Amino acid sequence: RVISTAFTWTDGRLAHVISSTDINEAKNNELLIKRMAYCDMLTGMPNRRKFEEDMENALSNAQARDEGIAIMFMDLDGFKQVNDVYGHNGGDYLLKHVADMFLENALTADRCYRYGGDEFIFLFENTSPTRACEYREAILGTLGRPFVLNDKEIACKGSVGIAHYPEDGTSYWQLLDKADEAMYRDKEQRKQSR
């Protein structure tokens, strides 16, 4: 940053004072603060705050363009048991593993968020209900791949609920509630089928 000021010196001559400040550190701090505000520090995924902002923008775009939006709420099945058996480090490892799978997947890479705990959420713009169901199956397929934790192979599973704009609601909270309800119905169906 450079600041220049002109003024009249005591003897009547025009003088300039130029000063400069290195703002790289301030800019780096600004980027760090923004990253901390919008990024889940454990997984590196965008967080709930970022999802809320993106969802509001997506709703605005969908209303203007008369397009559909699908949100999917996902909860990991059996996460508490992983924490109980392997401790919180094991649970953190599982969350990082799941996040990496979704961040590396072309379908979900820029559409997934860590909502909190063992909950993840996906946002698909310009999507029909039929396409949303196909995406849901792809997400469950990605999640179903086993991984190794403390020399034991673990199959990670999840329950996913879908809400579609405008059929299931027109506001952020209506859609989130519908996706959450659908996820719990999916979880119950999975328990009953075991």
C-alpha positions as CSV (number, residue, x, y, z in Angstrom):
1,R,0.0,0.0,0.0
2,V,1.4,3.4,-1.0
3,I,0.2,6.7,0.3
4,S,1.3,10.0,-1.2
5,T,0.5,13.5,0.2
6,A,1.4,16.9,-1.2
7,F,1.8,19.9,1.0
8,T,3.5,23.3,1.1
9,W,6.8,23.4,3.0
10,T,7.6,26.3,5.4
11,D,9.6,28.1,2.7
12,G,6.7,27.9,0.2
13,R,8.0,25.1,-1.9
14,L,5.7,22.2,-2.8
15,A,6.7,18.9,-1.0
16,H,5.6,15.3,-1.2
17,V,5.6,12.6,1.4
18,I,5.3,9.1,0.1
19,S,5.0,6.1,2.5
20,S,4.5,2.5,1.8
21,T,3.3,-0.4,3.9
22,D,3.7,-4.1,3.2
23,I,0.2,-5.5,3.5
24,N,1.0,-9.1,2.6
25,E,0.7,-10.2,6.2
26,A,-2.7,-8.5,6.6
27,K,-3.9,-10.1,3.4
28,N,-2.7,-13.5,4.5
29,N,-4.5,-13.0,7.9
30,E,-7.7,-11.9,6.0
31,L,-7.6,-15.1,3.9
32,L,-7.0,-17.2,7.0
33,I,-9.9,-15.7,8.8
34,K,-12.2,-16.2,5.8
35,R,-11.0,-19.8,5.5
36,M,-11.7,-20.4,9.2
37,A,-15.2,-18.9,8.8
38,Y,-16.2,-21.1,5.9
39,C,-14.1,-24.3,6.3
40,D,-14.4,-27.2,8.6
41,M,-10.9,-27.4,10.1
42,L,-10.9,-31.1,10.7
43,T,-11.9,-32.3,7.2
44,G,-11.1,-29.3,5.0
45,M,-14.6,-29.3,3.6
46,P,-16.8,-26.2,3.4
47,N,-18.8,-25.9,6.6
48,R,-22.4,-25.2,7.6
49,R,-22.0,-21.4,7.3
50,K,-20.7,-21.8,3.7
51,F,-23.6,-24.2,2.9
52,E,-26.1,-21.7,4.2
53,E,-24.6,-18.9,2.1
54,D,-24.4,-21.2,-1.0
55,M,-28.0,-22.5,-0.4
56,E,-29.4,-18.9,-0.3
57,N,-27.6,-18.1,-3.6
58,A,-28.8,-21.4,-5.1
59,L,-32.4,-20.7,-4.1
60,S,-32.3,-17.2,-5.5
61,N,-30.9,-18.5,-8.8
62,A,-33.4,-21.3,-9.0
63,Q,-36.3,-18.9,-8.5
64,A,-35.0,-16.6,-11.2
65,R,-34.4,-19.4,-13.7
66,D,-37.3,-21.7,-12.7
67,E,-34.9,-24.6,-12.0
68,G,-34.9,-27.3,-9.4
69,I,-32.5,-27.8,-6.5
70,A,-31.8,-31.0,-4.5
71,I,-30.2,-31.1,-1.1
72,M,-29.2,-34.3,0.5
73,F,-28.6,-34.7,4.2
74,M,-26.4,-37.6,5.2
75,D,-25.6,-39.1,8.5
76,L,-23.0,-41.8,9.1
77,D,-24.4,-45.1,10.4
78,G,-22.6,-46.5,13.4
79,F,-20.4,-43.5,14.0
80,K,-20.9,-43.7,17.8
81,Q,-19.6,-47.2,17.8
82,V,-16.4,-46.2,15.9
83,N,-15.8,-43.5,18.6
84,D,-16.5,-46.0,21.3
85,V,-14.2,-48.7,19.9
86,Y,-11.4,-46.5,18.5
87,G,-11.7,-43.3,20.5
88,H,-12.1,-39.8,19.1
89,N,-9.0,-40.1,17.1
90,G,-10.6,-43.1,15.3
91,G,-13.8,-41.1,14.8
92,D,-11.8,-38.1,13.4
93,Y,-9.9,-40.5,11.1
94,L,-13.3,-41.8,9.8
95,L,-14.6,-38.2,9.2
96,K,-11.4,-37.2,7.3
97,H,-11.6,-40.4,5.3
98,V,-15.3,-39.7,4.3
99,A,-14.5,-36.1,3.5
100,D,-11.6,-37.1,1.3
101,M,-13.7,-39.5,-0.6
102,F,-16.3,-36.9,-1.4
103,L,-13.8,-34.1,-2.1
104,E,-12.0,-36.4,-4.6
105,N,-15.2,-37.5,-6.3
106,A,-16.1,-35.5,-9.5
107,L,-19.8,-35.6,-8.7
108,T,-19.6,-34.3,-5.1
109,A,-16.2,-32.4,-5.0
110,D,-17.7,-28.9,-5.1
111,R,-21.2,-29.8,-3.8
112,C,-20.4,-31.3,-0.3
113,Y,-20.2,-29.7,3.1
114,R,-19.6,-31.0,6.6
115,Y,-22.7,-29.9,8.5
116,G,-21.6,-30.9,11.9
117,G,-20.6,-34.0,13.9
118,D,-21.1,-37.0,11.5
119,E,-23.5,-35.1,9.3
120,F,-22.8,-34.1,5.7
121,I,-24.9,-32.2,3.2
122,F,-24.9,-32.0,-0.5
123,L,-26.3,-29.3,-2.8
124,F,-27.1,-30.0,-6.4
125,E,-28.4,-27.0,-8.5
126,N,-30.5,-27.4,-11.7
127,T,-31.4,-30.9,-10.7
128,S,-34.6,-32.9,-11.2
129,P,-36.0,-35.3,-8.5
130,T,-35.1,-38.3,-10.7
131,R,-31.5,-37.1,-11.1
132,A,-31.3,-36.4,-7.4
133,C,-32.2,-40.1,-6.7
134,E,-29.4,-41.2,-9.1
135,Y,-27.0,-38.9,-7.2
136,R,-28.1,-40.3,-3.9
137,E,-27.2,-43.8,-5.1
138,A,-23.8,-42.7,-6.3
139,I,-23.1,-41.0,-2.9
140,L,-24.1,-44.2,-1.1
141,G,-21.9,-46.2,-3.5
142,T,-18.9,-44.0,-2.8
143,L,-19.5,-44.2,0.9
144,G,-19.8,-48.0,0.8
145,R,-16.1,-48.6,-0.1
146,P,-14.3,-50.1,2.9
147,F,-11.2,-48.6,4.5
148,V,-8.6,-49.6,7.1
149,L,-8.6,-48.3,10.6
150,N,-6.1,-49.8,13.1
151,D,-5.4,-52.7,10.8
152,K,-9.1,-53.6,10.6
153,E,-11.2,-53.2,7.5
154,I,-14.3,-51.1,8.2
155,A,-17.3,-50.6,5.9
156,C,-18.6,-47.1,6.2
157,K,-22.3,-46.7,5.7
158,G,-24.7,-43.8,5.8
159,S,-28.3,-42.7,5.5
160,V,-29.3,-40.1,3.0
161,G,-32.4,-38.0,2.8
162,I,-33.4,-35.8,-0.2
163,A,-35.4,-32.7,-0.4
164,H,-36.2,-31.0,-3.8
165,Y,-37.0,-27.4,-4.5
166,P,-39.8,-26.4,-5.2
167,E,-41.8,-29.6,-4.4
168,D,-40.6,-30.1,-0.8
169,G,-40.3,-26.4,0.1
170,T,-39.2,-23.0,-1.1
171,S,-37.1,-21.8,1.8
172,Y,-33.8,-22.9,3.2
173,W,-35.3,-24.2,6.5
174,Q,-38.2,-26.0,4.8
175,L,-35.8,-27.9,2.5
176,L,-33.4,-28.7,5.3
177,D,-36.2,-30.0,7.5
178,K,-37.5,-32.2,4.7
179,A,-34.1,-33.6,3.9
180,D,-33.5,-34.3,7.6
181,E,-36.8,-36.1,8.0
182,A,-36.1,-38.2,4.9
183,M,-32.7,-39.1,6.2
184,Y,-34.2,-40.4,9.5
185,R,-36.8,-42.4,7.5
186,D,-33.9,-43.9,5.5
187,K,-32.0,-44.7,8.7
188,E,-35.1,-46.5,10.1
189,Q,-35.6,-48.5,6.9
190,R,-32.0,-49.6,7.0
191,K,-32.3,-50.7,10.6
192,Q,-35.4,-52.7,9.9
193,S,-33.8,-54.4,6.8
194,R,-30.8,-55.7,8.8
